[in-house]
Amino acid sequence: MDINEFIVQVALPEHRVFAEQIVTEMAESAKARGTGIAKRSPDYVANKMQEGKAVIAFHKDGRWAGFCYIETWSHGQFVANSGLIVSPEFRKAGLAHAIKEKVFELSRALYPKAKIFGLTTGLAVMKINSDLGYEPVTYSELTQDEEFWKGCQSCVNFEILKMKERKNCMCTAMLYDPATQKHDAAKKFAEELQKKPKLYERFMRIKQRLVVKPKPKSGLKVLMFLFTLLFNK
């Protein structure tokens, strides 16, 4: 199975019939990973399709294969590509990358001046984001919109986020800023992730130990310095 067997497109209003299946798979996937997501209702997902702010994928035989949607925060200054999900039967075919690329293009078209950001614990998503020009950043560089952070309440790590006063958590924050010219550096970072996955795993283990301490001596800036140091060896 390869990416040529799929159609990745901007979702249409008639695709709302897949909303229930999509939110169910989102919840099941989060449960399997042991993480949380901002829970969305089928009506919420259907509304994103109605607004033209979502991307959906189908296998060429018509089966639903994947989905992602756009959210805006801080009066449109920030955009998040949220709810990325690929049906289990179609994983490992490059579909997640194709969906992320399509929703990224849609975000840039709809909100050309907005900063696009995401929070992730997954190496695969970090690689995709880096390919698109995202860079790791501190939490302070993300939207401070309270509605966005409320979405973290369903995550198993929410108590850690609260304890750290929203300055750090288990997720790595990544940001694409259209006003900067750092995107070549981000792509180089993606190449390093591809070549040195074990170093990323090492970084995440160190980060976990530091983050869960009640009063860590070092903050997220130290973590980011460590991340940079590891990937420039």
ABEGO torsion letter per residue (X at the ends): XBAAABBBBBBBAAAAAAAAAAAAAAAAAAAAAGBBBBBBBAAAAAAAAAAGABBBBBBAAGBBABBBBBBBBGGGABBBBBGBBBBAAABGAGAAAAAAAAAAAAAAAABAABBBBBBBABAAAAAAAAAAGBBBBBAAABBABAAAAAAAAABAAAAAAAAAGGABBABBBBBBBAABAAAAAAAAAAAAAAABAAAAAAAAAAAAAAAABABBABBAAAAAAAAAAAAAX
